[in-house]
Each structure stands twice: as C-alpha cells, then as structure tokens.
Amino acid sequence: MLIGEVARHSGVSPRMLRHYDALGLVRPTGRTVGGYREYCAEDVRRIFHVESLRSLGLSLKQIGRALEDPDFTPSALVSDLIRWTEDRLEREQELLERLRAVDASAPTGWQDVLRIVELMQGLGSTSAARRQQAVLTRPEVMSVPAELLAGAVLAESDPHVAGALRWALARSGGDGVAALAAGVHAEDAEVRRRAVLAIAEMAEAPGATAVLADALGDPDTRVHRPAALALGRRGVTGAVPTLVGMVVEGSNDVEAAEVLGTLSRDPGCADRIMTALTGELAAPTADSATRIRLTQALVELSGTTARQVLHRLAHDDDRAVALVASAFATLLDERSPEDRGEEGLPP
C-alpha cells in the first residue's frame, strides 16, 4: 500500500507517517519504481502498535525503546505512566481550583484577576511570614472567595497565619461556614480542629451553631473542646458536660469555667451546672488538684447556691481545697449582690 492508502486505513496522516519514517519508528519495507513509500501488512501492524502506545501517553522516543529494546519491560513503563499521569492530574486540579477561585471573585478587569493570583501565590508560599503578609496586606476592596480562604485555613499549620486567615474569612462576606463544613468531617482530626476554630469566630453566620453542635460529638478532644467553648458562648446548654469535663481534666479549665458562669445565668441551666460540678467534687477518683479546679469554677457561677457550696468546702477535709474555698467565699461575700448575680436576693 502507498502512503495515502495507509493513511486512510490507519487514520494517521501522511505527514505523521513520514515523521515516523524519519525517526525510524515505522519504515516502509519497500519503494515503488517511482520512489514512493510502499507499506506491507507488517508495516501497518507496526503503525497500529505505535498509535496504541501513543494513546497511553508515551513519547515517540519511549515508543521506539518499547518496540526495539528487548529489556524494556512493560510493567516498569506502565508504573511510570501512572505516576506521571497522577502528577499531571494533580497539577491540572490545582489549575482548575485557581480558575474557580478567580471566577468566584467576579473580577471586573485583569487587575482583579492578577490580585487574586498574587494572593494564591502568597498563600502557597513555603514561608509562614509570606503567607501571613499575603492575607493581611490585601486591599480592602478586593473580593476574595470564601472557598479560597477556607481551603487555606484548613491547610495552615502555623498558628499566626491561621489566625490571620480566620480573621480574613470571618470578614470575607461569603458563606465561610458552608466552605468549612466539609473540614468538620475530614479524616484528619487536626483539619477538623482548624475548621471548628474558624467557624467559632463566625458568631453571626447562619448555620454555624448547627455545624459546631455536630462537632461536639467528635471523638477527638482537639475538636469537641473548642466546639464546646464556642457553643457555650452562644448559650447552647448541650455543651455543659464537655465544659465540666474540661475543668476536671485541666484543659482550658479557666476558659471553660468562665463559659459555665455565663450559662449559669439561665436559671434552667444553673442547677444542671451546679449538680455536675458538685458531683465531680464528690467523686472518689477526684484528686486534690481536680477538686481545687472545680472549686475555682464555682466562683464563676451566679446565684446563692455556689456561695453556699463554697462555705461548706471551706471546712473540707482536704486542707488545700478548704483554703481555696474559704478565700473565694470571703471574696464573694464582699461583693455586692449585683456583682454576685444575686440582685434582689437576700445575701
């Protein structure tokens, strides 16, 4: 067959067939009297072999080795192709995310596009200082998609940069909670923690409380503890057991006690908190340090019951607990009823 007929049967252009010939990939077996290339059946089969390997992503040089080198093993080549393809897909996914971020910023001109690209490059820097600078120095008029900032929040390990990102996300005007929601269910507990901390700073955002309530059931303390603090500040009484547990365990116990004090202003919740704290005080497993923390937590509570418990604890068998309780009871007695949260009640 002449080159034109081979091209029609194989779907390979005459120009490409000539290129294969020049490279030595597929050389026609014969020539006509007039000097035209003439391909035999074996030549055509080789053309199909070349095209099949090209469809796998091999370069023409690799194809030449595969067809000629007896030591060229298919398994090694296929493994390399898989790795190269995965790398290419990863790069293309990154490009797609960048394009989506630019599109979500609703750019009105190329200057807006360049600003978003510059921000993304800054956030991708290996330098924590550069990442933080990229967040803090962006123009106020610059619209940044919540999805872009949320992705950076979930990936950021430096605490200072993470704080700047949470601040920027809370003020982005976008639906940051929705952008972070997937992070609350991530496999990595650290990513879930970052998502909870960011959502906690969006007090007024719709859906924030529901997502944090979901995180309250997370088995990892790094996740459910900050969720409990955030929910407690929102008046969610379901956070009480976790907050009391934080006092017992000595994990952010001062902060947890303050939040319990805020919740105790609700009469319906005050008794629940008091029962939980006094129950832990009486627990046979509670050591002196734990009981001192629980005693200190009582000071934050509103109402007369906390004072009464402190006066009883002033005579506790544990001298350290008794001294702490006595000091705090005296301090509370010296406060005005309004300061104690007992306005209108007898001392």
C-alpha positions in Angstrom: 0.0 0.0 0.0 1.1 3.5 -0.7 1.2 6.2 1.9 -2.1 7.7 1.0 -3.9 4.4 1.3 -2.2 3.6 4.6 -3.3 7.0 5.9 -6.9 6.3 5.0 -6.9 2.9 6.7 -5.0 3.8 9.8 -6.2 7.3 10.5 -2.6 8.5 10.7 -1.8 11.5 8.5 0.7 11.2 5.7 2.8 13.9 7.4 2.9 11.8 10.6 3.8 8.7 8.7 6.7 10.5 7.1 7.8 11.6 10.6 7.7 8.0 11.8 9.9 7.1 8.9 12.4 9.8 9.6 12.6 8.7 13.3 12.9 5.1 12.3 9.7 4.1 14.1 7.9 2.7 11.1 10.0 2.5 7.9 8.1 1.2 4.8 9.5 -2.1 3.7 9.7 -1.2 0.0 9.7 1.6 -2.5 7.9 1.7 -5.9 9.7 2.2 -9.2 8.9 5.8 -8.8 10.5 6.0 -5.3 7.2 6.2 -3.4 6.9 4.6 0.1 5.3 1.2 0.0 4.0 -0.4 3.2 3.4 -4.1 3.7 0.9 -5.7 6.2 3.6 -5.9 8.9 4.4 -2.2 8.5 0.7 -1.4 9.0 0.6 -3.6 12.2 3.6 -1.7 13.5 1.8 1.6 12.8 -1.1 0.4 14.9 1.3 -0.6 17.7 2.8 2.9 17.7 -0.6 4.5 17.8 -1.7 2.3 20.7 1.4 3.2 22.8 0.9 6.9 22.0 -2.7 6.6 23.3 -1.1 5.6 26.7 0.9 8.8 26.8 4.3 7.5 25.7 6.6 9.8 23.9 7.9 8.8 20.4 11.3 8.1 22.0 9.8 5.8 24.6 7.8 4.0 21.9 11.0 3.4 19.9 12.6 1.8 23.0 9.5 -0.2 23.7 9.4 -1.7 20.2 13.2 -2.3 19.8 14.7 -2.9 23.3 14.1 -6.5 24.5 15.0 -5.4 28.1 12.3 -2.7 28.1 9.7 -4.1 30.5 6.0 -3.1 30.2 5.4 -3.2 33.9 8.0 -0.6 34.7 6.8 1.6 31.9 3.2 1.4 32.9 4.1 2.3 36.6 6.0 5.3 35.3 3.0 6.3 33.2 0.7 6.0 36.2 2.9 8.3 38.3 3.3 10.9 35.5 -0.4 10.9 34.9 -1.2 11.3 38.6 1.2 14.2 38.8 -0.3 15.8 35.7 -3.9 15.4 37.1 -2.8 17.0 40.4 -1.3 20.0 38.6 -4.5 20.3 36.5 -6.7 20.1 39.6 -4.7 22.9 41.1 -5.1 24.9 38.0 -8.9 24.2 38.0 -9.1 25.3 41.6 -7.3 28.5 40.8 -9.6 29.2 37.9 -12.6 28.6 40.0 -11.3 30.9 42.7 -10.7 33.7 40.1 -14.2 33.1 38.7 -15.8 33.2 42.2 -14.2 36.6 42.8 -16.2 38.0 40.0 -13.3 40.0 38.5 -14.3 43.2 36.6 -10.9 43.5 35.0 -7.4 41.9 34.6 -6.2 43.8 37.7 -8.7 41.9 39.9 -7.5 38.6 38.3 -3.9 39.5 39.0 -4.6 40.3 42.6 -6.3 37.0 43.2 -3.5 35.1 41.5 -1.0 37.1 43.6 -2.9 36.2 46.8 -3.0 32.5 45.8 0.7 32.5 45.1 1.3 34.1 48.5 -0.8 31.6 50.3 1.1 28.8 48.6 4.5 30.1 49.8 6.7 27.9 52.0 7.3 31.0 54.2 4.8 31.5 57.0 5.7 35.2 57.1 4.9 35.5 53.3 1.6 33.7 53.8 0.6 35.9 56.6 1.6 39.0 54.7 -0.4 37.9 51.7 -3.5 37.8 53.9 -3.0 41.0 55.9 -1.9 43.3 53.1 -4.6 42.5 50.6 -6.7 45.6 49.6 -9.9 46.1 51.5 -11.8 46.5 48.2 -10.5 43.1 47.0 -13.2 40.4 46.9 -11.8 37.1 48.0 -13.9 33.9 47.6 -14.7 32.2 50.9 -13.7 28.9 49.4 -10.2 30.1 48.7 -9.7 31.3 52.3 -11.4 28.3 53.8 -9.1 25.9 51.9 -6.1 27.9 53.2 -7.5 27.8 56.8 -7.9 24.0 56.7 -4.3 23.5 55.3 -2.5 26.1 57.5 -0.3 24.7 60.3 1.3 27.9 61.5 -0.8 29.4 64.4 -0.1 33.0 63.5 -1.0 32.6 59.8 -4.1 30.5 60.8 -5.3 33.3 63.0 -4.9 35.9 60.2 -6.8 33.5 57.8 -9.6 33.0 60.2 -9.9 36.8 60.7 -10.0 37.3 56.9 -12.5 34.5 56.4 -14.9 35.9 59.0 -14.8 39.2 57.2 -14.9 38.0 53.7 -18.7 38.4 53.4 -19.0 34.9 51.8 -20.5 31.7 53.2 -17.5 30.7 55.2 -19.4 28.2 57.2 -20.5 26.2 54.1 -17.0 26.4 52.8 -15.6 24.9 56.0 -18.3 22.4 56.7 -16.5 19.6 54.8 -13.5 20.2 57.0 -15.5 19.3 60.1 -15.9 15.8 58.8 -12.3 15.4 57.4 -10.4 12.2 58.3 -7.6 14.2 59.9 -8.5 15.5 63.4 -6.2 18.4 63.0 -8.1 19.6 59.9 -11.4 19.2 61.9 -9.9 21.3 64.7 -9.0 24.1 62.3 -12.5 24.1 60.8 -14.1 24.3 64.3 -11.8 27.2 65.3 -12.6 29.1 62.2 -16.4 28.6 62.5 -16.2 29.6 66.1 -15.2 33.1 65.0 -18.3 33.4 62.8 -20.8 34.1 65.6 -23.5 35.5 63.5 -23.0 33.3 60.4 -26.1 31.2 59.5 -25.6 27.5 60.2 -22.5 28.0 62.5 -24.3 26.7 65.6 -25.6 23.6 63.9 -22.1 22.7 62.5 -20.5 23.3 65.9 -23.1 21.1 67.6 -22.2 18.3 65.2 -18.6 18.8 66.1 -19.4 18.5 69.8 -19.9 14.7 69.2 -16.4 14.3 67.6 -14.4 11.7 69.5 -11.2 13.8 69.4 -10.7 16.3 72.3 -8.9 18.7 69.9 -12.2 19.1 68.1 -15.0 18.8 70.6 -13.4 21.0 73.2 -13.2 24.2 71.1 -16.7 23.4 69.8 -18.0 23.3 73.4 -16.4 26.6 74.2 -17.9 28.2 71.1 -21.4 26.7 71.7 -21.3 27.7 75.4 -20.7 31.3 74.5 -23.8 31.0 72.2 -25.9 29.8 75.1 -26.1 26.2 74.0 -26.6 24.1 77.1 -25.6 20.9 75.4 -22.0 21.9 75.8 -22.2 21.7 79.6 -20.9 18.1 80.1 -17.9 18.8 77.9 -17.1 22.1 79.6 -17.3 20.4 83.0 -15.1 17.7 81.7 -12.5 20.3 80.7 -12.5 21.7 84.2 -12.0 18.2 85.6 -9.2 17.4 83.2 -7.5 20.8 83.5 -7.8 21.5 79.7 -8.5 25.2 79.2 -10.3 24.9 82.6 -10.3 28.6 83.3 -11.9 29.4 80.0 -14.4 26.6 80.4 -15.3 27.8 83.9 -16.0 31.3 82.6 -18.3 29.9 79.9 -20.1 27.8 82.5 -20.5 31.0 84.5 -22.2 32.6 81.5 -24.5 29.7 81.0 -25.4 29.7 84.7 -27.2 33.0 84.3 -30.0 30.9 82.8 -31.9 29.6 85.9 -32.8 26.5 83.9 -29.2 25.7 83.3 -27.7 26.8 86.6 -29.0 23.8 88.6 -27.6 21.5 85.9 -24.2 23.0 86.1 -24.1 23.0 89.9 -25.2 19.4 90.0 -22.4 18.4 87.6 -19.7 20.3 89.4 -20.7 19.1 92.9 -21.0 15.6 91.6 -17.4 15.8 90.3 -16.3 17.3 93.7 -17.7 14.3 95.5 -16.3 11.7 93.1 -14.0 9.2 94.8 -11.5 9.5 91.9 -11.1 13.3 92.2 -7.7 14.2 93.4 -6.8 17.5 95.2 -5.8 19.4 92.1 -9.0 18.4 90.3 -11.2 19.5 93.3 -9.3 22.8 93.5 -10.1 23.5 89.8 -13.8 22.6 90.5 -13.8 24.9 93.5 -12.4 27.7 91.4 -15.1 27.1 88.8 -17.8 27.6 91.4 -16.7 31.2 91.8 -17.9 31.9 88.2 -21.5 30.8 88.8 -24.4 33.1 89.5 -26.7 32.7 92.5 -26.5 31.9 96.2 -26.0 28.1 95.8 -22.4 28.5 94.6 -21.6 30.6 97.7 -23.3 28.0 100.0 -21.2 25.2 98.4 -18.0 27.3 98.8 -18.8 27.9 102.5 -19.2 24.1 103.0 -16.0 23.4 101.2 -14.2 25.9 103.5 -14.4 23.1 106.1 -13.3 20.3 103.7 -11.0 17.6 104.9 -8.6 18.5 102.2 -6.8 21.5 103.6 -5.8 22.8 100.2 -9.4 22.7 99.0 -10.6 24.3 102.2 -8.2 27.2 102.0 -9.1 27.9 98.3 -12.8 27.7 99.1 -12.6 29.9 102.1 -10.7 32.6 100.2 -13.2 32.6 97.4 -16.2 32.5 99.7 -14.9 35.6 101.6 -14.3 37.3 98.2 -17.9 36.6 97.1 -19.3 37.7 100.4 -17.6 41.1 100.0 -19.2 41.7 96.5 -22.4 43.5 96.1 -25.5 41.3 95.3 -25.5 42.7 91.7 -21.8 41.7 91.2 -22.7 38.2 92.5 -25.6 37.9 90.1 -28.0 37.9 93.1 -29.7 41.2 92.6 -32.9 41.2 94.6 -32.0 38.1 96.6 -31.0 38.1 100.3 -27.3 37.6 101.0 
